[in-house]
């Protein structure tokens, strides 16, 4: 049975045209539900035109929109721009170097949201590189959702959610945050009382291979971004931390570790 609903899937990308076909095809091959694909190029220096034309010529029945930012705006702003061009009643996100492995992913999540009467859904996923493949699940941490989302994230994968468009329109991505953007969206949603419909099936592959990252994770720049994101989160959710001291302790421990890495990378001059 097919569902007469459209899911607008947004892929924000930057200088990764070699990965974009893999990601996009995993969206365009979704079954039993209509999809709309929106690709937001965050002012890449590398050319995407051949890849986009290839997709449009092969998938003529599916709407494919390509937007290129005139300046580099970052992930959050790029997704928000893509959302403004969306027409679906639901929205999904996918990293440009990730891909969906289950052709019924969106259909299963839609049915689960309807069955459990929830606002959005996430799923299991696996992380892989050229040597390893490790399955990940957030099911256990869902049991203490508010505490765990205050501590951090890592148990809700940003390439898995299916969200009602009205909910995302009300919340969107916070463009002040440069790291943990999807985590912040999950945090705001959950702390506002929204519930997660968790599909305990692996639907998504997250590429953690050795390809070039926009900001190397062991660099001073990365540490600085993480430090400011953590600081911003403290101030943004301070009233929640005051009533959840256990989460505050865990978060503070991680915060001190980030400060240590920041100072270490500063001294190394990286």
N, C-alpha and C positions, 0 to 999 in steps of 0.2 A: 504494500500500500504506500503510495507516494503522498507527500504532504504539500499542500498548496501554500507554502510559505517561502519567502525569499530571505536568504542570509547574505548580508553584505560582508565579505571577507576583506580585511584591509592588511596589506603587506607594505610596511614602510622599509625602504631599502636605501643603502648607501654604498656605492662602489663594489657591488657584488653581482654583476650581471651573469657570472658563471653559475651562480646558485639559483637564480630567480626562476628558471624554467622548472626545476625540480619542485620548488615550493608551489608555484602557480598551478602546475599540473595536478598536484595532490588536492588542490581546491576544486579545480575544474572537473575532476573525476568523481566528485561526491554524488551519491545516488539517493533517490527518493525524496529529494528536497531541492528547491531552486537556489542557485547561487549567483551572486554578483561579485566580480573580482575588481578590487580597487588597489592599484599599485601607486604608491607615493614615493617618488624618487627625491631624496633630500639633497638635491643639487650635486649629484655625483659628477666626478670628472670622467668616469668611464661611460661609454655609450651603451644604452639599453635598446636602441631603436630596432635592431635586428631581432632581438629576443622578443620584444613586444609584438612586432609584426608577425613573427612566427606563431606566437600564441593566438593572435587574432585570426590568422588564416586557418588554424587547425580547429579552433573552437568557435565556430561562427554563430552558434545558437546561444552562447552565454555572454552577457554584457561584461566587457573588459574595459576598465577606465585606467588611463595612465596620466598621472599628474606629476609634473616636475617643479619643485620649489625653485624660485629664482635665487634664493640664498639658503645656506645650511641652517635649519631651524631646530634640528634634534628630533628624537623619536616621538616624544609626547606631542609636540606641535604637528608633526607629520601625520600621525594617526588622527588627531582632531580634524585636520584639513580633509583627510580621506573620509572621515565620518560625515562631514558636511555635504559631501557629494554622494552619500549612500542613499538608497531608496528602500532597503529591506526592513522588515519588521524586527529582524534580529541582526546582530553584528558579531563577527568573530575576528580574531587577530592571529597572525602567523609571522614568525621571524623569517627574514629573507633567506637565512641559511638552514631553516628547519623545514619539515614537511609532515603531512598527515599520512599515516600508514593504513588507516581504516577508511574505506570508501563510504561507510555508513556512519561515520563519526557524527556529523551534524544531525542526521536523522535520529540517531540514538539519543543524543543530548536533548534535542527538541522534545522527543517523546518523554524523556525523564523529567524535564522541566514541567511539562503538562501534568504528568502523573503525580509528582511530588508538590506541585504548585509553588515552585521556587522561581527566583528572579534570574539566576544564571547558573551555568553548569561548568564544571571542569572535569578532567579525566586523568588517568595515569599516563605516563610517558616514559620514554627511555632516552638516555644520553649515550652518545657514541662518538668514537674517533676511529682511527685506523686500526687500533689494537683491541678496544674494549666496547662492550655494549651492556649498559647497566639499567635495569628497569627501576623506575621511581614511582612512588605512590604517596599521596597525601591523606589517605583514608584514615589512618590512625589519629593524625593531628586534627582532623575535622571534629573529633569528639570533644575537644577543648578549643574550639575555634577562636573565640575572642582572645584568650590568653596567647595562643600560638601566633596569631596574626599581629599582636602587639610586640612579641619577641622578635619576629622577623617574618620571613616567608620561606620560599624554597620548597614548600609543600603544595603550592598552587602554581602551575606552570603557565607562563604568559602566552604560550602558543596553543593552549587548549581551550580557553573559555568560549562559551556561547552565551550571549547576553541580550536581553530584550533591549531594543534600540531606545525605548523611552527611558530606561534606566541609565544607559550610557549617556544619553543626551543631558540628563540631569546632573551627572557626575563628571564625565569626561576624564581625560588624563590631565594631571596637574603639571603644567609646563614649567613650573619652578624647580621641579625635581629632575635631576640628570641621571640618576641611578636608582633602580628599584621602582620604576614608574608603574609597571603593572601591579607590583606589590602594594603600592600606595592606593591604587584603585580598589583592589581587593579589601584593603584595610578600611577604607572609608565606607565601602558597601557593607561589610560585615558589622562594623561598629555602629552603623545606622540601623541595624536590625534585619538586613537582608540575609537570606539563607542560601546555602550552596547545595545544588543537586550534584553529587559526586558520582561520576560513572567510573566504576572500578574495573576499567578495561584500558589497555594500552592503545592509544590512538595516534600518538605523535612521536616523531623522532627529532631530538634536539642535538644538533651538530656541535660538539665541543672540540672539534679537530684543530689542527694547527694552522688554519687559514688566518689571514691577517685580521686582527681586531682593530676597530677604530681607535681604541685606547687600551694599550697593553695593561693587563690587570696588575702587574708588578711594578708599575711606574708611579712616580710622584703625582702625576696628573690624575691617575685613577684613584689613588689614595685620597687626594684632595676632594675629588668629586664624591667619593663615598663618605668622607668626613662631613661635608656640608649637607649631604642628603640625610645622614643620621641626625645631625644637629637640627635640621629643619623638621624632621619627624618628631623629635622630642618636643619642640615647641608647638607643633601642630596638634599633637594628641596628648598634651600634658595632663589634661583633666582625666583621661582614661588611665594613664599610668598611675595617677595618685590613688586610684581605687583598685589597682591591680599591681600590688607591690612585687609579686613574684615575677611578673613580666618586666617590671622596671629593673629588677636586679639582673635578669638575663640580658636585657637590652644594654644596660650599663656596662656589663662585662664585655659584650661585643664592641661597644663604643670605645672602651679603653684599648682593646686590641687594634682597632682601626687607627687610633691616635698613635699607637706604637709603630704600626706600619708606615704611617705618614711621616713620622720623624725618621724612621730608618731609611725610607726612600729619599727623604730630603738630604740626609747626610751622605747618601751614596751619590746624590746628584743625578738621579735617573729621571 
